[in-house]
């Protein structure tokens, strides 16, 4: 029996980690930790970019929805003039300014302000100065309106094509966008 106890005591002395094993395990742990932190940082950066894109999409969606709703129920579509023409006027070349009569008969327009890189709206009788539709960190590089179907007797439903190009600069993230929307007049003008 004593012989077995002595043998077990010798085996117990050899159990444990050597210095080299300890250094290798610390190095492996450091490498795994570095990879994990790099992945976490990448995920946080992707989340930041996603929030920026979502903010831009929400702002542009609101601006486009506002423009679409007002144009759809308007009439006497005209380009390059703040006063709608009678009847409307087709625009076959791109125009940065679009005017129309609102459903209440007021003159209104949407325009691209190229000095401030924003979209503006003005409705006579409601606003004294144009109202900005886009946020300050949304930079509109180009806004063009095309109008077709406004001539009387052409039997075409009047429609407006809006082309918008721009980018957003927020928190070090630069995201570009291109939007196109076609709006048809709800009913033929009186």
Residue, then its C-alpha position, 0 to 999 in steps of 0.5 A: x500500500x505504501x508503494x501505491x501512495x508514493x507513486x501517486x505523490x510522484x504523479x501529483x508533482x508533474x501535474x500543472x502548467x509549464x511556463x511555455x504552456x502558460x505563455x502560449x495560452x495567454x497569446x492564444x487568448x489575446x489573439x481571440x480577444x483581438x479578433x472578437x473586439x475587431x468584429x464588435x467594432x465592425x458591427x458597431x460601425x455597420x450599425x452606425x451606417x445603418x442608422x444614418x441610411x435609415x434617417x436619410x430614407x425617413x427624411x426623403x420619404x417624408x419630403x417625397x410624400x409631401x410633394x407627391x400628395x400636394x402635386x397629385x391633387x393639384x392642377x395646371x402644372x408648369x415648370x420654371x415659373x413660380x406662377x402656374x400657366x393656364x392651361x398647364x405647360x409640358x416640360x420635356x427638359x429638366x427643370x429645377x422649379x415646378x409650380x401648380x395650383x393646389x386643390x384650394x386654387x392657390x399658387x404653389x411651387x417646389x424648387x431646388x435651391x442650388x446654393x443651400x442644396x435643399x428642396x423648398x416648397x411655397x404655397x401662396x397665402x400660407x407661407x411668406x417664405x419657402x419652407x425647407x423640406x429636407x434636413x440639413x445633413x441631406x444634401x441634394x445634388x440635383x432635383x429635376x421635374x418633367x411634366x407631360x400631358x398638360x396641353x388641352x385636348x391631348x387626352x393624356x393624364x397630366x403627370x410629373x416625373x421627379x428625379x432626385x440625386x444627393x448624398x448624406x453626410x452624418x457622423x463621418x458616413x457618406x451615403x449617396x442616393x438616387x430617387x425617381x417618382x412619377x405622379x399623375x394628376x388625380x383628376x383632370x383640371x377644370 
